[in-house]
């Protein structure tokens, strides 16, 4: 197969949801359809249950699982599907955001009874920022939930995106009979089954009087009315509005029972984008360019204290990546080659000789050569952008608890931050180090890993902060004045940029009104 065909057949995406909406179950069913696994239950959820916050063995175990499922690749109907897994636990949200920078599209799973939930909203914000095409899958239709039209309205309102149903449920809860595939104009009926892929009966016209034989008079009538309403209310589906991130096609189903998944997958393969151009500081990189380029969006450390080793996950953006060929590590300005890059086919990790745009390769990195956001290229000095850090929600001073191990602590903190475990800010006034996280769990992860991987001890001390804002201004005088006045609250991030640490919403508001020429950003990409 030619290079261009290889690119065109790739679909690299993430399934995201609020915890418990059914992300893991849907992913598993997609793998079943792809023949990548043969029985349900083979994909373990990588979510860290809330009860496990202080159970380290559990977290390690779960992290172990999540490396195995970081990328799940399989072939389906001639397409090469790359599903990028994202952590379910909200304390690892930053990981999810970074993974979203490596995908070309997203499937959002929503629980039909719970509707749009907090994390779904946040995830959608990131998609909107990047104009990532989104398909919505409304799950758990075998349970009583909200009315399908109301759900569509809720998605439009809460996620601020126009929707277009492409499948429609026939009843709900115990009476759920399947879905009408609007996109293909087929009626697909399913037998509930958790273990095997159900056979579907095909039926290609809702107005055919035989419809009653399949779903009964009442449901047939309802379906006809619903479809008529849909065609009246929503504009005809235009794939370009989906690709531009303006309209989200909506599918209904039940992941657990295999209802509606095949419709979703088939339509997804047809309409979802193949690898798209990526922006670097210097220029736009097209996938079909000859020169290889890619960026590190995730670093996964194994937590074995005896041999610290990492895998850097690289998204191939252009050209062909080849084993044992020299590539440039742009930040370090040096050439390096990789003798055992891995790819993730189904659930197996194996060494690969080549990878194409859209693929993810895992590069073993025992010397911590890579940082999140690093660029690899055939030689050109380009820098991929768009891996944002968001203002953390929780902050603590990190202090050395063992004076003999200061060096180890510094090295450990530095490497963990490069891995993107949390964010480090250094107070410009007193030099104290402040770690910012999204949740309590990350502080525990850091302390544990410092101890076990770096033989260093840390202690947390409280600091009351509301937000970290990256500041910039064209008005140099005002910026200097602000930094002088707020000197106790000025910090530097890992890239040496100025960050204002606001200790309350009120203080931040005051600062914004007193210094109108300063821009306060809540994410590092601006
Ligand atoms: P997540 O990754 O988004 O967090 O969700 P996950 O797939 O783990 O699903 C959360 C729970 O919802 C699971 O139940 C799962 O079986 C259930 N579920 C998923 N899809 C459907 C569906 O279509 N219908 C119904 N009725 N339930 C669904 P659990 O009891 O938390 O876990 P388990 O013990 O079943 O594994």
Boltz pocket constraint, residues with backbone or C-beta under 6 A from the ligand:
constraints:
  - pocket:
      binder: B
      contacts: [[A, 17], [A, 18], [A, 19], [A, 20], [A, 21], [A, 22], [A, 23], [A, 24], [A, 25], [A, 26], [A, 45], [A, 47], [A, 88], [A, 139], [A, 140], [A, 141], [A, 142], [A, 143], [A, 253], [A, 254], [A, 255], [A, 256], [A, 257]]
      max_distance: 6.0
